[in-house]
Amino acid sequence: MKILLVYPKYPDTFWSFKHALKFINKKATLPPLGLLTVAAMLPTEWEKKLVNLNTDTLHDRDIKWADYVFLSAMAAQQHSTREVIKRCKALNAKIVAGGPLFTTGYEEFGFDDIDHLVFSEAENIMPQLIQDLEKGCAKHIYKATEFPDITKTPIPQWSLIDKKKYQMMNIQYSRGCPFDCEFCDITVINGRKPRTKSAEQVIAELNSLYDEGWRGGVFFVDDNFIGNKLKLKSEVLPAIIKWMKKRKHPFSLSTEVSINLVDDKELMGMMTKAGFDTVFVGIETPHEESLVECNKMANKSRDLLASVKTLQNHGFQVQGGFIVGFDSDPPSIFKTQINFIQKSGILTAMVGLLNAPPETRLYKRLKAENRILPGGSGDNTDGATNFIPKMPYEVLMNGYRYILNTIYAPKPYYERIKTFLKEYRPRAKAKSRI
C-alpha cells in the first residue's frame, strides 16, 4: 500500500510566519506532528511519503503514485485543503481525511466529496481503518466512541521530513484541558480531563530527535502543558531535567500554559530547570466582564499584568494570545489591549478577532441567537469573523487594525523589548532555536 500524507498550506497571516522565517532561512515553524504520528501507526511495510505544502510542492506524480492520500488540517488551512481535494479528485485519488478541520467543521464547511473521514483522535480508529483499507471496504465515516489511551501512541516518524527546513521540532505530552472557555474547541476535540504520556515516552521522543541529530528548539504542542501538575512535578519534569543535564542541554523547550502557572513557584522552577524558556499564555483580554463572558476562569479576578511579569521574572519569555470582539467589550477595549500589551513586555502578541469554531459552546449560543455568518475562514487573524458582533462591525474591524498597526510599529515594539528585558531573568542555558 502506498500512502501520500499531505499537510495543507497556512494562509499568509499570523499562522504561517512566512515573512519572518525568511530571515533565518527556514520554510516553516513546525512539522506536521499529527501526520507524522499517524504515519507511525501505519504498517511498516506500507510505503509512505509526506508533502508539507508549507515547505514543499505537491506534484501530480505524487498523487498518482499513492493508493490513498491522507489529509490532515486545522480550520485556518481550509482554503489550501480544498485545493488539495480538488487536485486529488481530478486525478481520481482516494482521500482519507482527519484532524480538527474535519472533526468539528465537517457540517459547517462541507466535505462530502471526501472518500473516508476520520473524526476525533486517531489511535482507536486506525486498526479498523487499516484493516478496511487493505480489504477495500473502508467506510465513509469513522468516529471513536471514547478518547484513546495515549500511553500507546507511537513516536512520530521523523524520517519523512527534512528537519533543516523547520525552525523547531515538536512533540506532545498531553491532550485535553481542565478549563472550559466558551470559544475554545480543544475540550470538544480532546476533552476536559488531561490525558498524558508516560515520562518514559517523553524521554523516548526527545531521544528520537536527539539521535536524528536535532539540536535547537522543541515545542511541546500541548494546549495546556500544566493540566496535570502532579504528574509533571513527580515524574515528567524530573526525567527531562536529568536527560537534559546528561546531554548538556541540547534543546530549548517551549509550550502553552494557563496563567495559573504563576501560582506554583516550584513548577515554574522545575520547568526552567528542564529547559523551558518560552510559554504561550491565553490572556485573551484585560477586561474582566469579557473574561466572565467567555468563562476564562483561570484569568478571572487576577492581576494579569503582574502574572506576566512573574513569569518573566522566573525565566520565561511570555507569548500572549489576545481577543477582541466579545459582547462585553466596550469601545475603549482597543486602547485597553494596547496599553496592556505595551506594559506587559510581551513581544509576540497574537491578537485575533473572536471567532466561533463549530461545535463550541460559543458557536451554539450564537447560532441560537441567529448571529452565525456563513463562509467563515477558520482563521482568527485574517481580519474577519464568522458571526455578527454586538459592537458595530466597522468599529470592530477598525479597532482591530488599530491594535496591530500600533503594537507592531517600530517604536512601540522596541519599547516592549526594553520592558521585557527589565523583567526577564533567564534561568537555564539551552541551544538556540535558530
N, C-alpha and C positions, 0 to 999 in steps of 0.2 A: 504494500500500500504506500502511495506517495502523498504526503501531506504538505501543502504550502500554507504556512502561517503568515497572515498579513495584519499589520498594525497600521491603521489609517493615519493620515496627516492631521496635526493640530492646526487650527486656524492661526493666522498671524496676529495673535493677541497675547495676553499675559501667559497663556498656557504653553506657548512654543519657545519663548526666549530666543527666537530666531536671530534677532539682530545682535543681542549681547553675546551669543555663542560664537559669532564670527571673530570676536576679539581673542578668544582662547583656542581657536581652530578646532572647534567641536561641532558636530552636526545636531546633537540632541542632548538634553539634560540627563535623561534616564532611559534605560532599555525597557521594553515591554515585558514586565515581570510576569504578568498573568499568562501570556502566551508561552513564555519560556518555561513556566511551571506546568502548563498543560502539555507542552511538548515532552516533558519528563515523565508524564503519566502515560504516554502512548507506548505501544510495544517497541522494544529496542530494534526489532528487525524492520520496522517501518522506516522508509526514507523521509527525511524532514528538511525543509528549507524555511527560513524566516526572512520576510521582507518588511522592514520598518520604513514606511513612506516618509518618515521624518529624517531618515539618513540615507535611503537608497531609492532606486527607481524600480517600479513594478513593470516588468516586461510581459508581453503576451506569451512569450515562450515559457515563462514561469507558470502562468495559469494553465497553459496547455499541458505542461508536464505533470500537473497534480491530478490525483484521483479526487481529492477534496481540498477545498480552500477553507481553512479555519480562520475566522474573522472575529476579532475582539475589539471593543471600543467603548469610550466614555461618551457622554452626551455631547461634549464640546467637539467631538470628531465626527459629528453627524454628516456634514457635507461631504467630507472625503470618503466616509463609509458608503454613501450612496453611489459615488463614482466607482468605487471598487466593485460593488454589487452589479452595477450596470455593465462593467467590463467583463465580469465573470459570466453574466447571463449571455452576453454577446458571443462568448466562446464556449457556451454550453457547459460551464464548470459548475459542479455542485458545491454548495456553500453550507458550512456548519458555523453558526454564529452564536457568540455568548458575550458576557460582560455587562456592565451597568447599563449601557445604552439600550440593550435588548431586554434585560431583566425587568427594568421598571418602565422603559419607554416604548415597549412593543406596540401597545394600543394607541398611544399618543402620536408616535412618529410613523407608524405603519410600515411593517416589513414583511408583508405577505408573500413577497417573491423569494424569500429565503427558504432553502430546502429543509434545513434542520436547525432548530433553535434550542439553545441550552439556557434555561432560566436558573438563576441563583448560582451558588458556588459549585465548582466542577467535580470535586472529589467523589461524591456519592453517585454521580451520574456517569462518569467516564467508563467504568467497567461495562455497563449495559450498552452505552453508546458504541464503544469499541466492538463489542460482540455483534451488534446490529449492523454496523458498517461493514464488517467482514462478511456477514451473511447477505448483505444487500437489502436489508429490510428495516432500515432506520426510520424512526418516527419523525413527524413534523416538529413536535414539541417534547422536550424533556424538562421535567421540573422536579427538583428534590423536595421531599416532604419534611426534611429536618436538616439542621446545619451539620456539616461534617466535623469529624474529629481531625483537627489539622496537625496533630502529632504524627499523622501518617502521610502528610504532604511531602513529596519528594523535593530534592534540591533542584533548582532551576537548571535547565540545560544551556549553560553559558556558551557552549561550543557553537551555537547557532548565530552568535553575533560577533561583530568586530568591536571589541571593547574600546579601542582607540578613538572611536567616533563619539564616545559619550563622556560627559563631564563627570558623572558619578555612576556607581553601580547601586543596586538596591536589593534589599531583602525584606521579608515580612516576618514579624514575630507574633502578632496578634490580629484578630479580626473582631469587629464589634465595638460598641461604645456604650458605657453605662448611662450616658445622658440622652436626652430625647428632644433636641432642638427642633422646632416646628418645621424649619426649612430644609432639614438635612435628610438625605436618603440613605445614609450609612446604616442606620438602625433598620431601615426597610430591607436592605440587601443583606446585611451581616448580623442583625440582631443587637439587643442591648446588653447581653451577657458576653463580656470579652472571652474569647477562646484563644488559647495561647499554644505556641510550640514549646517544646522542652528546651532546657538550656543546652542539652546535647545537640539538638537540631540547629539552634542558632550558631553554635560554635562550628558545627559541620558546614554550615553555609558560609560563614566567614572563612573557614579553611579552604573551601572550594574556590572562592575568589582569590585568596592569597596564593594558592597553588597554581592558579591560572596566570599568575604574575601581576594581578591588580595591586596598585598602590595608590592611595588617594581617598576620595570621598565615598562613603557608603551611607545611603539614605534608608532608614527603616520606614517603610511606607505606611505603617500602622496609622489609622485615623486618630487614634488616641493611645500612644505608647504606654501611658501610665494607667490604663484601665484596670489592670490587676497589679496594684503596687506591691502587695505581699510577695507574690512570686518574683517580681522584678528584683526586689531587695534581697530576698533569701536565696535565689537560685541563679537567675539570668545575669544580672549585673556583676555579681562576684565572678562568674565564669568568664564574662567578657573582659573584666579588669585583669584577670590572671592571663588570659590569652593575649591581650594587647601588650601587657608588660613583657611577656616572654618573647614576643616578636618585635619589640621596640617600637610599638605604636605605628603600624603601617597604614592605618586608616584614620580619617577624621569622620566622626559619626554625626548624623543629624536625624531629626524625626519630627513628628507632630504630637503636641501635648495639649491638654486642657490647662487653663490658667491656675488651677488649684495645685499644680506642681509647687508653687511658691510656699504652700503650707507645710511642705515636708523638706526640711533642710538636709536631712540625711539622704533622701532620694536625690536631691539636686547634687549633693556632693559625690554620690556614687556614680551618677550619670557623667559628670565632668571627669571623674577619675577613669571611667571607662572609655573616654574619648569623645563624648558628645559635646560639641561646641556650638550647635545651632538648633533652635527649636522653632517650629511654626506654631503659632497660637491663634485660634479663632477668637479675636477680641470682639469683632462684629461692630460694636457701637459703644461710645461712652454715655449714650442717652439711656437712662435707667428704664424709662417706660417702654422703650423698644426692646430691651433685654427681657423684660417681663412678658411682652407680647410674643416673642419667639421662644420663650421657655429656656433661655440660656441661663440655667440656674447656677452654673459654676461661676459665672461672671457677675451675677446679681449681688447687690449690696457689698461691693468690693471696690477698693481704690485701685482701679486698673492701671493707672499710671505708676503708682508705687509698686505694683506687682511686676510690671515690665522692668522697672529699674532693679528690683530684687533679682530677677533672672539674670540681668546683665551683670550685676554685682557678683553673681555666683559663677560667671564664666560662660554665659550663653549669649550668642547673638540671637536676638529675637526677630523673627519674621512674623508679620501680622496680617490676618485676614480681616477686612472691614466691609461692611454692607450699608448701603443707603437704599431707601425705598420702603421701609417699614410703615405701616399705617400710623404708627405713633410718632414718626419723625416730624419735628417742627420745621419751619422754613429755615431756621438757624442751623440745622444739622450739618450742612456742608462746611461752614466755618468751624463748627464744633469738632468735626472729624479732622480738619486740617490742623487745628490747634493741638489736638491730642497727638496726632502723628508727629508733629514737629517737636513737641515736648518729650515724647517718648524715646526719641533717638532710634526709632525703627527704620532701618534703611530700606528694606524690601517690604513695602506696604501693598498688599494685594487688595485693591479697592474694587468691589463689584456692586452691580445693581442686584437687588433682591430678585431672585427667580424662584419659581415653584416647580421643583423637579416632580415628575409624575409619581404618584402613589405616596407622596409625603403628606403629612397632616396639613401643611400649608396649602398644597395643591387641592386637597379635598375640601378645605374650608373655602378657598377662593372659587372653586367650581360650584359649590353650593350657593355662593353669592353671585354667580354668573359673571365672574371677573376674569376667568381664564381666556387668554387670547390664543388663537391657533398659530401654528408655524413657529414655535419657539426654537431658538438655535441651540439651547443647552449650554451656551457659553455666557457666564455671568460677567465677563469683562469686555464684551463687544459693543456695549452702549445700547443694549436693548433688553427688554424684559417680556415675560410671557403672560403678564396679567395687567389689569387696569389698576394703577396705583391710586391711593387716596389723594396724594399730592398731585396737582396738575402736571400732566406728562412733560410738558416743555420745561417746567420749573425743575423737575427731577433730572431730566437729561442735561440741562444747562448746569445744574449744580454738580452733577457727576463729573462733567468735563472740567468744571472749575476746580474740583479737588485734584484731579490728575494733573492738570496744567500747572497747578500751584506746587504740589509736593515734589514733582519731578523737574521743576525748573532748577537751573544750576544753583542759585543762591540758597533757596530753602533746602535743597538736597545736601549741600555742603554744610549747612548749619546743623542738619541732623547727624551728619558724620561727626562733627565736633561734640554734639550732645552725647552720642553713643560712646565715643572714646573717653569722655569724662566718667562714664558709669561702668564701662566694661573692665572686668577683672579676669583675664584669661587664666585658666586653671591647669590646662593639660597641653602637652606637646603632641602634635599629630602631623601627619603628612598633609600637604596642600591638596585641595580638590582639583586644582588646575593642572 
